[in-house]
C-alpha cells in the first residue's frame, strides 16, 4: 500500500506546515510563500503533491501564484496555506491558517478544534456522515458555519481525490472508511454571516492532466508528454512549466484545456464574501483508530 511512504511524506508535510505556522506572512508575496514552501518540501526529501495554495480571506482554496505574481499579503489578512508532499506518489495533504486579524481568530479556532475532534473519531469502518456531524457540531459551538460544499477526500497513489469524500457537515450520502486507506480531512469554516458554501471565482491557475488525448498542435502535445512524465495525474502550476517561457506556456496550456486534456481548477470563494479558515490532516484509517501522518 505504500504505508511507509505515506508516513514519511506526512512527516515532511507536517514539518513544512509548522514552519509556515510560525511565519510572519504580512508583506510577503504569494509567489514568495509558494516557492519558499515548495522548496522546503523538496529540501526535506519529498516532491510536491500539488502547488502550494495561498488563499486569502474570502478565497477558500485553489489560489497559487502565477509566474511573476505580485499579490502581497496584507497586515490583517487570513491566509490558508495548503500544501502537499509525496514520495513515490503516496501523498500527505495538510493545511494551516495564518490569521493576522484578531476579529477572525474564532474561525481559525473552530477549524482547528473541528479537525482534532474528527481525528478522535476516525477509524476503519467509521461512517463519513458521522465524521461530518462531529465536525459540524464543533463549528456550531463556535457560532460559525462549515463550508458545506468542500470536503475531505480519500487519497490514492498519484491521486489527490480517490473517490470517497469526508463532509464538513452531516450528509445524506455516506461511505465507510476502509482499513489501511489514506484520507485527508479538512474542515473549512466561515463566519455566521457567511452563506456556508463556495462558488467558482474567475482565476484558474492550478491544472491537472485528465487525458493523454493528442491535439493538432505539436508543441501542445510535447507539453502534454512533459506533464505526464513530470507530474503524472497530480496537479501542477503554470510556473512549474519552466521549459517554456511564461507566454508560450500559457498559450499551450490554454490549448490543452480547450481540448479537455487538462483541467483548470477555479479558485473557490465564499459565496457571501466572508472570510474562511481551514485546518487539515492526512490519516490512515485503522481498526480502533487512525495513524495521523501529518501530526506535528
N, C-alpha and C positions, 0 to 999 in steps of 0.2 A: 504493500500500500504506500510505501514511502514514509512511514511514520517517523523515522529518524530525520528525514529531510524536512518534514513538516515542523518538527520540534526545533531543528537548527534554524530554519527560516524564521520561526516565531521568536527565537531569542534575538536574532539580528533586528527584526522589525520592532520588537519591544525596546531595544536599546536606542534605535533611531528615533522612535516616538518619544521616549523620555528625554532625549536631548532636545527635541523640539519643545516639550513642555516647559523647559527652563529658559527658553529664549525670550528676549525682548524683540518682538516682531515689528513694533512700530517703526516706521521709516524705511523698512526693507521693501524691496520689490518682490512681487510674486515670483518672478524669474529667479531671483537670488535664493529664495526659500526652496523652490522646487529643485533647482540644480544642486543646492547645498545638501538637501536631504537625500537626493538620489545618489550623490557622490558618497555620502556617509554609508548608505546601504551597500554600495559596491565595495567600499573600503573594508567593510566588516565581513565580506566574503560571500555575498549573495548578489543576485540580479534583481532589478526592479520588476515587480509583477505587473505594474501599471504606472503611468506617470503620476507623480505626487500631485494630489489635489490641494489647492489653496483656495478655499471657498469662503467668501467674506460676507458677514451679516446675513441678508436675506437669501443669498445664494447658498443652498444646502449642500450641493455636491457637483462634481464634474467640471470644475474650473481648474485648468492647468495653464501654465504660462506658454505663450507663443514665443517664437524667436524675437528677441529684442523687446519683449513685453516691458512696458513702463508702469504698469499698475503698482501703486505704492500702498502699503498697509497703513491705515490711519491710527492715530493715538488712542482712539476709543472703539476700535473695531472688535468684532467677534469672529475669530478665524478658525475654521475647521481645516486641519492638516491630516489628510487621509493618505496613508502610504502602504505599500505592499512590497514584500520581498519573496523571492522564490529560489529554491535550489532544485534544479532538475525538473522544474515545472510544479513543484509542490509549494503551495502558497501560504503565506501569512499575510493577513489583511487587518490593519489596525488604524485607529484614528484618535486624535486628541483635539479638544477645543481650547485654543489660547484666547482668553477673553480679557479685554482691557477696559471694559465698561462695567463698573460695579452694578449698574441697574439691570444688567443681564446675567449676573452671576448665578441667579436661581435656575436658569435653563441649563447651564453647564452642570450644576449640582444634580439636577433632575436626570440628565443623560447619564452621568457617571454612576449615580445610585441605581438607576434602572438597569444599567449593564451589570453591575455587581449582583443585583437580585436575580437577573437572568442566569448568570453564571452559577448561582447557588441551586438552581432547579434543573439545569440541563443535564441530561444523561441519555444513554441509549434507551429508546422506546418512548421518550417524552414526546408529547403532542406539541406541535408548533403553536397551536392556538393557545395552549396553556402558558407557554413562554410569553406569547404576546400579551396575554392577560396580566401576567406578572409585571411586565414592562409598563403597561398602561397604568396599572394601579399605583406604581411608584410615581409616575409622571403626574397623575391626578393629585396625589398628596402634596405636590409642589405647586398646585394650581396652574399647571402648564398643560400643553396639548402635545400628543405624539404626532409625528408626520405619518399619516395612515398609509400613504401610497409609496413609502420607502421601506424596504425590508432587508433583513439579513438574508444569507444565502448559503447553500452548500457549495463546497469547493471540490474541484477535481484537478487532475494533473493538466496544467496549461489551460485551465478553465476557471474563470472567476465565478460565474453563475452556473452551477452544475445541475440545476433543476428544482431543488427544494428551496422554499422561502421560509424565513422566520419573521413573522409580522411584529410590528411595534404596538399592536392593539389586538383585542380579541377578534378572531376571524371565523367565518363560517367554514371555509375550506381549511383543511389541516392535513398534515402528514406526520409521520413518526421519525424521530432521529435514529439513524442506523448506527449500530455498533461499529466503531472504527472509522466512521466517516468524519470528515472535517467540515466545519461550518464557520462562517463569520456572523456574528451577532452585532447589530449596530443601531441602537436607539437614536433616533433623531427627534429633537424636542423644539417646540416653538412656544411663544408666549400665549397667554389666554386670549389675546386679541387676534392671534393668527387663525387662519382657516383650517390648518392642520393637514394640508396636502400641498404638494409641489406641482408646478407646471413647467413646461419647457421654456427656457429662455432662447434668445437668438444665437448666442455664441455656441459654436461647436468646434472644440479644439482637442478632443480625445477621440481616437479612432481604433477600430479593431477589424481584422480580417474576418469575413464571413463566407467567402467563396474564393476559389482559385480560378474562377472563370476568366478567360482571356478577353481582352478588349481589342479594338482595331488599332490601338496606339502602342507601338513597340516599346516606347520609353515607359509608358504606364505599366506594361507587362513586366519590364525589368524591375520597376519598383515593387510590383506585386510579388515577384520572386524574392526580392530582398526582404520584404515584410515577413513572408513565411519563414525564411531561413533565420531571421534575426529574432522575431517575436512570437512565431507560431500563432496561436489564436488569442494571445494576450493583448490587452490594449496598449496603445503607444501614442506618442505626441509627435506633432509635425517637427518640433525642434530636434527630435531624435533621428530624423532622416537627414543626417549631416553629409551624406554622399552628394546631395543636391543643394544648390543654393536655394534660399527660402522661397523666392518667387516661383521657381520651377517646381519645387516640392509641393507648393500649394496648388499649382495647376494640375500636376499629375494626380495628387490626392483627390482633387475635385472630379477628375475623370473616373477614378476608381469608385468614388462614392456614387456618381451618377450611374455607373454600370452595375451597382449593387454588389461589387466585390468587397467593398469596405463599408463599414457602418460608421457614421459620425454621431457621437453622443452629444446631445444638447446639455448645457448647464441646467440645473434644476433649481427653481426659485420658489420660495414660499409664496402661496397664492395671494396673500394679503400684504406681502412685503415686510413681514415680521422677521426678526432675527431667528436663526436656527443654531442649535448646538448639537454636537454628535460625540458619541463615545463608541469604541468598537474593540472587540477582541476576536481572535480566532481560537477555536477549541476543537478537540477530538472527542466525540461522544463515546462514552464507555459505560459498562454496567455499573450502576451505583454512583455515577458522577461524570466528570469530564476532565481531560487534561487541557488547561488553558495555555496554549502555546505562546501567547503574547503577554502573559502575566509578567510584570516587572519584577 
